[in-house]
């Protein structure tokens, strides 16, 4: 059985899909009333399910006429998306950030489920077994290396077994 957060997430995503511009404005109190929950439940769903890593931008205006605007950010190309993610990983990546990024890569048809499972396994805290903040930095470097391979593949180039292109000779 799905929990209330999953149901609210699905509802908000369906609103976004109906909008041509990928943007939806909602009133937190109205959504809370629709699902018979407290408004803070709506905040929780938006904060955890509509993150930058998952491809959303959220802005809000508080007060009587306030709203929450959710925008689905679509990259110009697969390469642009990968470059944006790689750049965002420069400061490190928490476990939840990595999971959100991997979920987005599946949603954008960049990763297969199998590739996503391998990436999850490679960057999981139990695999990395090091202390923070080194673990987050190591996780981001592994993800950047993997994404560089996908970026090159998205551009149509062959990739050798060490992760570099066949042309650049860098497969280290």
N, C-alpha and C positions, 0 to 999 in steps of 0.2 A: 504494500500500500504506500502510495506517495505521501510525503508529509506536506504541511501547509506551505513551506518555503518553496518546494518543487512546483506546487500548484500555482503559487503567485508568480514565480519565475516564468512558467509556461504562459500564463495570462499576459504578462508584460511583453514577452517575446511575440505573442500573437498580435498584440497591438502594433508592435514595431513592424512586423511583416505586412500589415495592412497599409501602413503609411508608405507612400511612394518615395519619400525622401529619407526613410530610415530613421525618423525622429518621432518621438512620442512625448507629449506633455501630459502628466498625470497629477492629480491631487491625491496626496498621500492619504488624507482622511477618507476620501471616496473609495479608494482601493481597499483600505482597512475595513470600511463598512461593508463593502461587497463580500469580503471574505470573513467577516465577523472576527476580526483580530485587532490587536492594538496597533496603532500607527508605527510603533518602534519595530514591529515585525516587518513592515514594508521597508523601513530603513535597513534592517539587517539583510533582507533579500537583495536590495539594490547595492549595498556595500560589498557583499560577498559574491554575487552572481553577475554583476554588471561592471566588472573591473576593466581597467585599461588593458590588462593582459588578455582578457577575453574579447577585446575589440569594441569596447563601449566607452563613451564619454558621458559623464553625468554632471549636471549642474542643477542647483536648486535655489529657490527663492523662498524664504520663510515669511510667515505672516498670513494674514487673513486671505489675501488673494494669491498666496504662494503656490508654487508648483514644483514638480521635479521633471526635468527634461532629460530623456535618455536618447542618446544618438548612437546608432550603429556605425562604427567607423569602418569603411571599406577601403582597402588599399587600391592603388591604381593597377598594381600587378602583384604576382606572387613574389617576385624578386623584391619589390618595394616593401612588402610585408615582412619578409625575412630580414631585410636590412634594418627595418624599424625595430624588430624584436632583438636582433643582435646588438644594436646600439643600446637598447633599454637594459640589456644584461650586463653592461659595463660595471655597474656598482655591486654586482652579486645578485643572487636569486634565492629567495626562500623556497621551501618545499611547495607551499601553496601557490606562489608565483609560477613556479615551474609547471605545476599541474594545470593552472589556468592557461599558460602559453601552449602547452601540449594539446589541451582541449580545443583551443582556437585553431591550431594548425590542422586538427582533424576536421573541424567545422568548415575550414577554408579549402578542404581537399588537398592539402599539402602533404599530410601524413596519412598513411593507412593505419588501421587499428593495430596491426602487427608492429609497425614502426614506432607507433606511440607507446606500445607496451615495452618495447626495447629501450626507448628513451626514458620512460618512467623508471625502469629497473636501473639504468645507468646513473641516474641522478638522485635516486632515493637516498634518504639519510642513512639507512641501514647499509647501503652499498658504500657510501662515501666514508663512513665511520671516522670522521674527524670533528674537531670542536669548532664551534662558531667563533669568529666570523669566517674562518678559513673554509669551512664546509660550503657556505653560500658562494664564496668566490670560486671554489673548485667546481661547484654545480654549474655556475654561469659559464665558466670556461669550457666545460664539457658540452653544454648546450650550444654555445657559440660554434664550437668545432663541428658538431653535428649539423647545425643549421647552415653552415658554410657549404657543406656537401649538398644539402637540399637546394641551396641557392644556385649552385653551379648546375645542378641537374635541371632546375627550373629554366635556366638560360639555354638548355639544350646541349650542354657539353658532357663529354664522357668523364667518368670519375674512376680513378684507380683505387685499389683496395686499401691504400693508406689514407684516403680522404682528400688528396689533392687532385688536381686535374691531370689528365694524361699529358697535356701540353706543357704545364708549368714545371713538371718534374719534381714538385714538392709533395711528396706523399708521406711526410713524416708525422 
